[in-house]
């Protein structure tokens, strides 16, 4: 498959992964009492409502990226610290579930001849959903993992760590540059988890 075809067949998996991730955040917030995402039109499976241009390009090129964050109003949540933990986990959890379902589909279709482009689409969809899930669980602002960590920490260190959110993009860029130029901690960890879980889903 040439580069243009690979790009074209990567698009559905990437758009699906980003959309599922953000819709899950929005629905979790809605179920916990915050209708902000629904009012903003973010509880939709139209990927155009969720795309962040830079994050999408990053996903296509580096297979690490992000979507436009779903808006959440903490004042609508009954227990903001606890509820944000669950809202943050909802996105990665939805990606893992999507990857599992794609693994099931591949297994069910294993005995049927399928054209290579369709097989690539299914396998890549499984792969990119797991990449997005595990990458977002890294506890670095502004990724979901940082909000999960804030929800788990005691109040004082949670407050101090949450202050890093304002520098989130710079912190993330610094971590990714270190990972690229010095030691591949992020790529190594995410790659290990994606590899083992994808094999598990395909063998289940």
C-alpha positions as CSV (number, residue, x, y, z in Angstrom):
1,X,0.0,0.0,0.0
2,X,1.5,3.3,-1.1
3,X,1.7,6.4,1.2
4,X,-1.4,8.1,-0.2
5,X,-3.5,4.9,0.1
6,X,-2.2,4.3,3.6
7,X,-3.1,7.8,4.6
8,X,-6.6,7.4,3.2
9,X,-7.2,4.1,5.0
10,X,-5.8,5.5,8.2
11,X,-8.3,8.3,8.3
12,X,-11.4,6.3,9.3
13,X,-9.7,4.7,12.3
14,X,-8.2,8.0,13.5
15,X,-11.5,9.8,13.1
16,X,-13.4,7.0,14.9
17,X,-10.9,6.9,17.8
18,X,-11.0,10.7,18.3
19,X,-14.8,10.9,18.1
20,X,-15.4,7.9,20.5
21,X,-13.0,9.4,22.9
22,X,-14.5,12.9,23.1
23,X,-18.2,11.7,23.0
24,X,-17.4,9.4,26.0
25,X,-16.0,12.4,27.9
26,X,-19.1,14.4,27.1
27,X,-21.6,11.6,28.0
28,X,-19.8,10.9,31.3
29,X,-20.0,14.6,32.2
30,X,-23.7,14.7,31.2
31,X,-24.5,11.7,33.4
32,X,-22.6,13.3,36.3
33,X,-24.7,16.4,36.0
34,X,-23.0,18.7,33.5
35,X,-24.9,19.4,30.3
36,X,-22.2,21.8,28.9
37,X,-20.9,19.3,26.2
38,X,-24.5,18.5,25.1
39,X,-25.3,22.2,24.8
40,X,-22.1,22.8,22.8
41,X,-23.2,20.0,20.3
42,X,-20.3,17.7,21.4
43,X,-22.4,14.6,22.1
44,X,-22.3,13.8,18.4
45,X,-20.5,11.2,16.3
46,X,-19.8,13.7,13.6
47,X,-16.0,13.9,13.8
48,X,-15.9,17.5,12.6
49,X,-17.3,18.6,15.9
50,X,-14.2,17.2,17.8
51,X,-11.2,17.7,15.6
52,X,-8.2,19.7,16.7
53,X,-6.1,20.5,13.6
54,X,-2.7,20.1,15.2
55,X,-3.7,17.1,17.3
56,X,-5.2,15.4,14.2
57,X,-2.1,16.0,12.1
58,X,0.1,14.7,15.0
59,X,-2.0,11.5,15.0
60,X,-1.5,11.0,11.3
61,X,2.2,11.6,11.3
62,X,3.4,10.4,14.7
63,X,0.4,8.3,15.9
64,X,0.3,10.5,19.0
65,X,-2.3,13.2,19.1
66,X,-5.5,14.6,20.6
67,X,-8.9,16.1,19.8
68,X,-10.5,19.3,20.8
69,X,-11.3,18.9,24.5
70,X,-14.9,18.6,25.5
71,X,-16.0,21.6,27.7
72,X,-16.8,20.7,31.3
73,X,-18.2,23.1,33.9
74,X,-17.0,22.0,37.3
75,X,-19.7,24.0,39.0
76,X,-22.3,21.6,37.6
77,X,-20.6,18.5,39.1
78,X,-21.6,17.3,42.6
79,X,-18.1,16.3,43.5
80,X,-15.7,17.9,41.0
81,X,-12.5,16.2,42.1
82,X,-14.1,12.7,42.0
83,X,-16.3,13.3,39.0
84,X,-13.5,14.7,36.8
85,X,-11.6,11.5,37.5
86,X,-14.4,9.4,36.0
87,X,-15.0,11.9,33.1
88,X,-11.3,11.7,32.3
89,X,-11.2,7.9,32.4
90,X,-14.3,7.7,30.1
91,X,-12.4,8.6,27.0
92,X,-9.6,6.1,27.2
93,X,-12.1,3.4,28.4
94,X,-14.2,4.0,25.3
95,X,-11.2,3.6,23.1
96,X,-10.2,0.3,24.7
97,X,-13.8,-0.9,24.3
98,X,-13.8,0.1,20.7
99,X,-10.5,-1.7,20.1
100,X,-11.9,-4.8,21.8
101,X,-15.0,-4.7,19.5
102,X,-12.7,-4.3,16.4
103,X,-10.7,-7.3,17.6
104,X,-13.9,-9.3,17.9
105,X,-14.9,-8.2,14.3
106,X,-11.5,-9.3,13.0
107,X,-11.8,-12.7,14.7
108,X,-15.3,-13.2,13.4
109,X,-14.2,-12.4,9.9
110,X,-11.0,-14.4,10.1
111,X,-12.4,-17.3,8.1
112,X,-13.7,-15.0,5.3
113,X,-11.6,-13.6,2.6
114,X,-11.3,-9.9,2.9
115,X,-9.4,-7.4,0.7
116,X,-6.2,-6.1,2.2
117,X,-7.4,-2.5,2.4
118,X,-10.3,-3.6,4.6
119,X,-8.1,-5.7,6.8
120,X,-5.7,-2.7,7.2
121,X,-8.6,-0.5,8.1
122,X,-9.8,-2.9,10.9
123,X,-6.3,-3.6,12.2
124,X,-5.4,0.1,12.2
125,X,-8.6,1.1,13.9
126,X,-7.8,-1.4,16.7
127,X,-4.2,-0.1,17.0
128,X,-5.0,3.6,17.0
129,X,-7.8,3.3,19.6
130,X,-5.3,1.6,21.9
131,X,-2.6,4.2,21.2
132,X,-5.0,7.1,21.9
133,X,-6.2,5.4,25.1
134,X,-2.8,4.7,26.6
135,X,-1.2,7.9,25.4
136,X,-4.0,9.9,27.1
137,X,-3.4,8.1,30.4
138,X,0.1,9.5,30.7
139,X,-0.1,11.8,33.8
140,X,1.1,14.9,32.1
141,X,-1.1,18.0,31.5
142,X,-3.2,18.4,29.5
143,X,-3.8,14.7,29.0
144,X,-6.5,12.7,30.7
145,X,-4.0,11.0,33.0
146,X,-3.1,14.3,34.7
147,X,-6.8,14.7,35.7
148,X,-7.0,11.1,36.9
149,X,-3.9,11.7,39.0
150,X,-5.4,14.9,40.5
151,X,-8.5,12.9,41.4
152,X,-6.4,10.3,43.2
153,X,-4.0,12.7,45.1
154,X,-4.8,14.2,48.5
155,X,-6.3,17.7,48.3
156,X,-3.1,19.8,48.8
157,X,-0.8,18.0,46.2
158,X,-3.8,17.6,43.9
159,X,-4.3,21.4,43.9
160,X,-0.6,22.0,43.3
161,X,-0.4,19.5,40.4
162,X,-3.6,20.9,38.9
163,X,-1.8,24.3,38.6
164,X,0.4,22.8,35.9
165,X,-2.6,22.7,33.6
166,X,-2.0,26.3,32.6
167,X,1.4,25.2,31.2
168,X,0.0,21.9,29.8
169,X,0.9,22.2,26.1
170,X,4.5,23.3,27.0
171,X,4.9,20.4,29.5
172,X,3.6,17.9,27.0
173,X,5.9,19.2,24.2
174,X,8.9,19.0,26.6
175,X,8.0,15.4,27.5
176,X,7.6,14.4,23.9
177,X,10.9,16.1,22.9
178,X,12.7,14.3,25.7
179,X,11.1,11.1,24.6
180,X,12.2,11.7,21.0
181,X,15.7,13.0,21.6
182,X,16.9,11.4,24.8
183,X,15.1,8.3,25.9
184,X,11.8,6.8,24.5
185,X,9.9,6.3,27.7
186,X,6.5,7.3,26.3
187,X,6.9,5.5,23.0
188,X,8.3,2.4,24.7
189,X,5.6,2.2,27.4
190,X,2.7,3.0,25.0
191,X,4.1,0.6,22.4
192,X,4.5,-2.2,24.9
193,X,0.9,-1.8,26.2
194,X,-0.6,-1.5,22.7
195,X,1.3,-4.5,21.4
196,X,0.3,-6.8,24.2
197,X,-3.3,-5.7,24.5
198,X,-3.9,-5.8,20.7
199,X,-2.5,-9.4,20.6
200,X,-4.8,-10.3,23.5
201,X,-7.9,-8.9,21.8
202,X,-7.0,-10.7,18.6
203,X,-6.5,-14.0,20.4
204,X,-9.5,-13.8,22.6
